[in-house]
Amino acid sequence: MRIETSKELFHRAKEYIPGGVNSPVRAFKAVGGDPLFIKRAQGAYLYDEDGNSYIDLINSWGPMILGHAHPVIEEAVLKAVRDSPSFGAPSRGEVEVAELIVSMVPSIEKVRMVNSGTEATMSAIRLARGFTKRDKVLKFEGCYHGHGDSFLIAAGSGAITMGTPDSPGVTEGTARDTLLAPYNNLEKVRELVEVNRNEIAAIILEPVAGNMGCVLPSEGFLQGLREICNDNGILLIFDEVMTGFRLARGGAQELFNVEPDLTTLGKIIGGGMPVGAYGGKAEIMDFVSPDGPVYQAGTLSGNPVAMAAGFAQLNFLNTHPEIYMKLEETTKQIVESYRKVLNKKGLDYTINQVGSMYSLFFTEGNVIDFTSAKGCDTEKFGKYFRCMLDCGIYLAPSQFETLFVSNSIGEKELEKIVEGFSEFINLN
């Protein structure tokens, strides 16, 4: 039986799936060419339908922090699925994952499981509005919080990659209730809070932005937001779908020592399975049904297989904190190797990095917000992507996505990454 290639599968997919993909950035439109169809993955590597292998620097957009098919997670999933893939009823795994999350994340006292990061952020916003009895939400340009209507206003990631930062289908009423500020700009936040006094339910942001590329908070920015919220009865929501359990055991809030009122989680808490969660102070979370008036539900929330995978991964990270030091050191080695090659050629660039997240921008200035991110050379990024792919390194197919390093990257992989990057620079 002849094996279909990625190109053939993509052609088939376009007949039945919009754009041939189930998430827009996967379409490779921003970098040229057709997407690869992945057959399997193991450790640091992806293997496509064409028989090629690639060092993976996306890691399923973050959750595969231990690498693909890690034996601890694999064993937990296989054991759980034998008891049934779904119950639609409470199970022990939900309790164990909730207890673990509360023990690891500084600000969370109670947590509700959902099925995705988008569900988590949508639910957190509804809860914030219900708790404060206010309608407006302040978000930041370039921060992506899933595809909920409230968030597709100057969104980053796939929205800007596809050239549609404001999606059709988002009503004017929804847009009016969503206030926008530039990331890292406290003055603009203060101005918006003053103009909309007693109307803002929440300020939501990625404490480290990952959807306009990796963009770090400037010194005092997160602390300043905490103070503004305290002074104005506004809930501070950290979207830690990407950063939660990746930057530290307690996420970005532990790393930067700033506690939000609510936190949204995803990616890593599922160990590769589709999971999300939102949690925070008990006083606020008790407003969620059935204890409170804010309704939120999900048939597959707390799915036993997802809970088993999530518990296995979180427990492994919790009991092996040295992993975070190794991840950061590996990422720094990649970044410093890039710098040496770029400096030798005298090229304009900026690299943003924190922990095991990093992004390379082809621009002469610092990248501190959405405007500066959009000013980079995306055409050069496309060449960088294609050259690295040819060299067997799989990057995010968009300038506006951060990269994620896994614990399975070793010396051999590091050497190959640097060789691939050097080849790209020599060709350009």
Summary of the structure (lengths in Angstrom):
residues: 428
radius of gyration: 21.1
end to end distance: 41.7
largest distance: 67.5
contacts: 1506
relative contact order: 0.17
helix: 42%
strand: 16%
